[in-house]
Amino acid sequence: QVPLVESGGGSVQAGGSLRLSCVASTDAFRKYCMAWFRQSQGNQREGVAGISVAGSVVYYADSVKGRFTISRDNAKNMLYLELNSLQSEDTAMYYCVRATSSIAFYYDAPVARSRFATWGQGTQVTVSS
């Protein structure tokens, strides 16, 4: 059973919007803070948004702040990322990621790569200008 499965990616024009979804296979989802990472060709994976266990605390990388919105529905074991005002620089594979520990939120480094170990297979977002 795949622990995390993303969907919702696609090809859009600059200025467009997408909504990414991630479904977790178990209720353990509710015990972990979550994040969205992305990786574009030739670059390392970067954390773009993080969210606490309860969904009350969120974090955004400067590159997406004001344009992306992360949210979760613990009753449905779902994680979301709303992408607005998309730019060509947002073109990447987007990954839903679960923290390594059942901690509410990594306040000191919300999307530190080393703190997230369970990854989905990714969903591709392509933005054309």
Backbone as CSV, one residue per row, in Angstrom:
resi,resn,N_x,N_y,N_z,CA_x,CA_y,CA_z,C_x,C_y,C_z
1,GLN,0.851,-1.189,0.000,0.000,0.000,0.000,0.884,1.234,0.000
2,VAL,0.654,2.092,-0.979,1.455,3.300,-1.093,1.003,4.290,-0.027
3,PRO,1.925,4.763,0.797,1.536,5.626,1.912,0.997,6.996,1.510
4,LEU,1.539,7.576,0.430,1.114,8.900,0.015,0.965,8.933,-1.505
5,VAL,-0.140,9.431,-1.977,-0.382,9.504,-3.418,-0.872,10.894,-3.784
6,GLU,-0.103,11.556,-4.660,-0.457,12.901,-5.093,-1.267,12.865,-6.393
7,SER,-2.017,13.942,-6.603,-2.750,14.119,-7.853,-3.014,15.607,-8.047
8,GLY,-3.469,15.962,-9.238,-3.867,17.339,-9.491,-2.905,18.155,-10.326
9,GLY,-1.747,17.589,-10.621,-0.804,18.322,-11.452,-1.305,18.440,-12.882
10,GLY,-0.597,19.242,-13.652,-0.989,19.417,-15.044,-0.218,20.540,-15.699
11,SER,-0.660,20.906,-16.884,-0.024,21.986,-17.636,-0.958,23.182,-17.673
12,VAL,-0.441,24.324,-17.289,-1.228,25.556,-17.275,-0.400,26.693,-17.824
13,GLN,-1.077,27.749,-18.192,-0.366,28.943,-18.631,-0.017,29.805,-17.425
14,ALA,0.955,30.629,-17.596,1.355,31.542,-16.527,0.159,32.362,-16.069
15,GLY,0.053,32.508,-14.770,-1.079,33.202,-14.201,-2.214,32.286,-13.805
16,GLY,-2.138,31.043,-14.218,-3.188,30.081,-13.933,-3.082,29.483,-12.542
17,SER,-3.989,28.550,-12.261,-4.069,27.932,-10.938,-4.213,26.424,-11.047
18,LEU,-3.777,25.760,-10.004,-3.962,24.319,-9.861,-4.187,24.026,-8.390
19,ARG,-4.809,22.869,-8.149,-4.953,22.395,-6.780,-4.417,20.979,-6.712
20,LEU,-3.355,20.825,-5.942,-2.763,19.516,-5.743,-3.395,18.848,-4.534
21,SER,-3.566,17.544,-4.615,-4.102,16.768,-3.507,-3.169,15.614,-3.188
22,CYS,-3.214,15.188,-1.956,-2.417,14.038,-1.525,-3.263,13.242,-0.547
23,VAL,-3.415,11.963,-0.822,-4.173,11.114,0.085,-3.213,10.158,0.786
24,ALA,-3.363,10.064,2.086,-2.556,9.150,2.888,-3.331,7.858,3.109
25,SER,-2.604,6.756,3.127,-3.262,5.451,3.184,-3.694,5.045,4.586
26,THR,-3.145,5.695,5.618,-3.496,5.324,6.983,-3.820,6.541,7.828
27,ASP,-4.494,6.297,8.938,-4.834,7.368,9.868,-3.617,7.923,10.600
28,ALA,-2.460,7.276,10.424,-1.236,7.810,11.021,-0.950,9.206,10.493
29,PHE,-1.502,9.515,9.351,-1.371,10.854,8.750,-1.664,11.941,9.768
30,ARG,-2.658,11.693,10.633,-3.130,12.718,11.567,-2.141,13.039,12.676
31,LYS,-1.084,12.236,12.785,-0.120,12.419,13.865,1.136,13.170,13.412
32,TYR,1.224,13.481,12.128,2.463,14.033,11.593,2.242,15.385,10.932
33,CYS,3.236,16.257,11.092,3.208,17.448,10.263,3.603,17.038,8.848
34,MET,3.157,17.818,7.903,3.312,17.475,6.502,3.914,18.643,5.733
35,ALA,4.353,18.352,4.542,4.941,19.404,3.716,4.791,19.065,2.237
36,TRP,4.927,20.076,1.441,5.057,19.923,-0.009,6.468,20.355,-0.397
37,PHE,7.124,19.504,-1.141,8.420,19.814,-1.722,8.260,19.829,-3.237
38,ARG,9.217,20.422,-3.901,9.226,20.363,-5.355,10.651,20.221,-5.858
39,GLN,10.754,19.680,-7.049,12.069,19.520,-7.669,11.947,19.800,-9.154
40,SER,12.696,20.791,-9.605,12.743,21.086,-11.027,14.000,20.468,-11.609
41,GLN,14.027,20.347,-12.904,15.129,19.655,-13.569,16.460,20.317,-13.267
42,GLY,17.392,19.521,-12.791,18.726,20.025,-12.512,18.889,20.669,-11.157
43,ASN,17.818,20.706,-10.384,17.871,21.353,-9.071,17.560,20.354,-7.950
44,GLN,17.941,20.739,-6.755,17.631,19.906,-5.607,16.178,20.109,-5.193
45,ARG,15.688,19.146,-4.432,14.337,19.288,-3.917,14.291,20.406,-2.891
46,GLU,13.258,21.222,-2.955,13.105,22.320,-2.016,11.731,22.251,-1.374
47,GLY,11.696,22.584,-0.100,10.422,22.635,0.600,9.728,23.945,0.286
48,VAL,8.477,23.872,-0.109,7.753,25.090,-0.451,6.684,25.444,0.582
49,ALA,6.159,24.453,1.290,5.117,24.726,2.282,5.071,23.615,3.311
50,GLY,4.786,23.992,4.546,4.652,23.021,5.625,3.421,23.326,6.455
51,ILE,2.900,22.310,7.131,1.693,22.499,7.932,1.766,21.612,9.171
52,SER,1.271,22.155,10.272,1.301,21.428,11.536,0.261,20.311,11.564
53,VAL,0.333,19.500,12.589,-0.579,18.372,12.731,-2.040,18.830,12.695
54,ALA,-2.336,19.863,13.428,-3.719,20.343,13.498,-4.096,21.251,12.339
55,GLY,-3.105,21.666,11.573,-3.373,22.570,10.468,-3.410,24.025,10.860
56,SER,-3.071,24.315,12.100,-3.179,25.678,12.600,-1.938,26.521,12.346
57,VAL,-0.834,25.879,12.044,0.414,26.587,11.771,0.896,26.180,10.380
58,VAL,1.223,27.183,9.576,1.707,26.912,8.224,2.973,27.706,7.962
59,TYR,3.705,27.246,6.999,4.955,27.900,6.587,5.014,27.897,5.061
60,TYR,5.563,28.979,4.498,5.755,29.061,3.051,7.156,29.578,2.747
61,ALA,7.756,29.000,1.751,9.005,29.536,1.246,8.722,30.895,0.615
62,ASP,9.707,31.761,0.643,9.525,33.111,0.105,9.086,33.083,-1.356
63,SER,9.541,32.104,-2.078,9.255,32.040,-3.510,7.783,31.794,-3.824
64,VAL,7.022,31.279,-2.845,5.623,30.964,-3.104,4.665,31.712,-2.180
65,LYS,5.217,32.442,-1.236,4.388,33.127,-0.248,3.424,34.090,-0.938
66,GLY,2.162,34.016,-0.528,1.144,34.874,-1.123,0.493,34.272,-2.351
67,ARG,1.052,33.182,-2.872,0.503,32.559,-4.079,0.017,31.133,-3.819
68,PHE,0.676,30.428,-2.917,0.329,29.043,-2.615,-0.336,28.971,-1.242
69,THR,-1.237,28.008,-1.088,-1.898,27.782,0.192,-1.913,26.297,0.497
70,ILE,-1.356,25.944,1.652,-1.352,24.556,2.097,-2.480,24.363,3.106
71,SER,-3.107,23.185,3.043,-4.165,22.879,4.000,-4.262,21.362,4.136
72,ARG,-4.999,20.935,5.142,-5.174,19.504,5.358,-6.564,19.225,5.913
73,ASP,-7.034,18.011,5.664,-8.304,17.539,6.212,-8.008,16.205,6.885
74,ASN,-7.821,16.244,8.184,-7.435,15.035,8.909,-8.537,13.977,8.912
75,ALA,-9.770,14.386,8.794,-10.871,13.422,8.762,-10.814,12.565,7.491
76,LYS,-10.227,13.131,6.446,-10.138,12.427,5.164,-8.721,11.973,4.836
77,ASN,-7.788,12.236,5.750,-6.371,11.897,5.501,-5.873,12.555,4.213
78,MET,-6.194,13.824,4.044,-5.858,14.539,2.821,-5.001,15.761,3.108
79,LEU,-4.084,16.015,2.198,-3.250,17.210,2.209,-3.443,17.912,0.870
80,TYR,-3.476,19.244,0.908,-3.721,20.015,-0.312,-2.684,21.108,-0.484
81,LEU,-2.510,21.509,-1.735,-1.710,22.689,-2.033,-2.401,23.427,-3.165
82,GLU,-2.873,24.623,-2.848,-3.507,25.485,-3.846,-2.411,26.353,-4.468
83,LEU,-2.297,26.308,-5.780,-1.273,27.068,-6.487,-1.958,28.133,-7.340
84,ASN,-1.682,29.383,-7.052,-2.255,30.497,-7.800,-1.149,31.366,-8.394
85,SER,-1.531,32.156,-9.384,-0.582,33.064,-10.042,0.689,32.319,-10.432
86,LEU,0.504,31.200,-11.051,1.645,30.339,-11.382,2.583,31.014,-12.366
87,GLN,3.861,30.746,-12.171,4.921,31.292,-13.002,5.717,30.139,-13.599
88,SER,6.447,30.430,-14.651,7.232,29.366,-15.293,8.234,28.758,-14.309
89,GLU,8.690,29.567,-13.342,9.646,29.054,-12.353,9.026,28.028,-11.412
90,ASP,7.703,27.910,-11.415,7.020,26.933,-10.572,6.973,25.551,-11.220
91,THR,7.415,25.464,-12.448,7.444,24.172,-13.127,8.350,23.211,-12.382
92,ALA,7.787,22.072,-11.965,8.533,21.111,-11.161,7.661,19.892,-10.883
93,MET,8.304,18.872,-10.346,7.563,17.754,-9.776,7.284,18.120,-8.325
94,TYR,6.045,17.977,-7.922,5.644,18.323,-6.561,5.382,17.056,-5.762
95,TYR,5.933,17.045,-4.534,5.848,15.869,-3.685,5.152,16.190,-2.371
96,CYS,4.314,15.285,-1.972,3.686,15.298,-0.648,4.601,14.509,0.272
97,VAL,4.921,15.077,1.432,5.932,14.465,2.284,5.486,14.466,3.740
98,ARG,5.772,13.392,4.434,5.428,13.258,5.851,6.683,13.347,6.711
99,ALA,6.538,13.973,7.852,7.663,14.118,8.768,8.137,12.765,9.279
100,THR,9.387,12.732,9.722,9.953,11.498,10.247,9.436,11.184,11.643
101,SER,9.074,12.224,12.388,8.609,12.037,13.763,7.217,12.618,13.922
102,SER,6.491,12.062,14.872,5.141,12.556,15.139,5.212,13.797,16.017
103,ILE,5.779,14.844,15.428,5.904,16.119,16.112,4.902,17.078,15.501
104,ALA,4.384,17.976,16.326,3.324,18.866,15.851,3.784,19.741,14.689
105,PHE,5.007,20.281,14.806,5.506,21.188,13.777,6.963,21.480,14.070
106,TYR,7.751,21.572,13.042,9.167,21.920,13.203,9.301,23.443,13.149
107,TYR,9.129,24.065,14.275,9.123,25.527,14.297,10.458,26.136,13.868
108,ASP,11.543,25.459,14.142,12.847,26.042,13.827,13.199,25.895,12.349
109,ALA,12.720,24.849,11.722,13.027,24.604,10.304,11.884,23.794,9.706
110,PRO,10.803,24.449,9.343,9.568,23.753,8.953,9.674,22.807,7.772
111,VAL,10.589,23.053,6.860,10.686,22.181,5.688,12.122,21.710,5.482
112,ALA,12.807,21.450,6.568,14.163,20.904,6.466,14.094,19.510,5.860
113,ARG,14.820,19.306,4.804,14.755,18.070,4.031,14.997,16.841,4.893
114,SER,15.911,16.927,5.846,16.293,15.780,6.680,15.197,15.346,7.641
115,ARG,14.186,16.176,7.812,13.127,15.870,8.770,11.905,15.240,8.130
116,PHE,11.993,14.976,6.852,10.864,14.375,6.146,11.355,13.142,5.408
117,ALA,10.687,12.019,5.667,11.215,10.764,5.146,10.250,9.992,4.268
118,THR,8.974,10.218,4.399,7.999,9.467,3.618,7.495,10.334,2.477
119,TRP,7.768,9.887,1.248,7.479,10.691,0.067,6.453,10.005,-0.818
120,GLY,5.643,10.820,-1.468,4.781,10.300,-2.506,5.565,10.156,-3.800
121,GLN,4.874,9.753,-4.851,5.553,9.537,-6.135,5.674,10.834,-6.935
122,GLY,4.949,11.849,-6.533,5.046,13.151,-7.181,3.976,13.381,-8.222
123,THR,3.688,14.660,-8.456,2.769,15.048,-9.531,3.386,16.242,-10.250
124,GLN,3.402,16.186,-11.567,4.106,17.185,-12.361,3.252,18.423,-12.596
125,VAL,3.872,19.578,-12.373,3.257,20.866,-12.686,4.116,21.550,-13.739
126,THR,3.509,21.908,-14.846,4.220,22.571,-15.922,3.514,23.876,-16.254
127,VAL,4.258,24.979,-16.172,3.694,26.300,-16.417,4.357,26.889,-17.651
128,SER,3.553,27.225,-18.617,4.088,27.801,-19.852,3.827,29.303,-19.873
129,SER,4.805,30.013,-20.387,4.684,31.480,-20.404,4.140,31.962,-21.746
